[in-house]
Amino acid sequence: MKLAKFCIHCGCEWTLPKEPAFKEVCRECGEFLHVCANCDFWDPNGRVCRHDQVDESWEQYRANFCEFFKFAERVGDVRPERGSDAAKARDRWNSLFKD
């Protein structure tokens, strides 16, 4: 299986050869990509950063200015399940702006 980099918010694949800039956003959902939850050093179980030079962990889904960010490579599509709370909230939010 091929490893790839995906937006943690919507699952869109990051295909550029460089790391995302601090304020880079996903082309599909518009969410920030330079977030702890997208980083290879992020431990989702302990909700902490595993990098030995990071003193504190930022909020996992908020943009940050961490110099040690390394976009995590994952197998397959990581799009949120449609039944998840995050997906339901996103659908409700998006429905507010439909004509």
Secondary structure, DSSP 8 states (H G I E B T S, - for coil): --EEEE-TTT--EE--SS---TT-B-TTT--BSSBGGGBTTEETTTTEE--TT--S---TTSB---TT--B--EES-----TTSHHHHHHHHHHHTT--
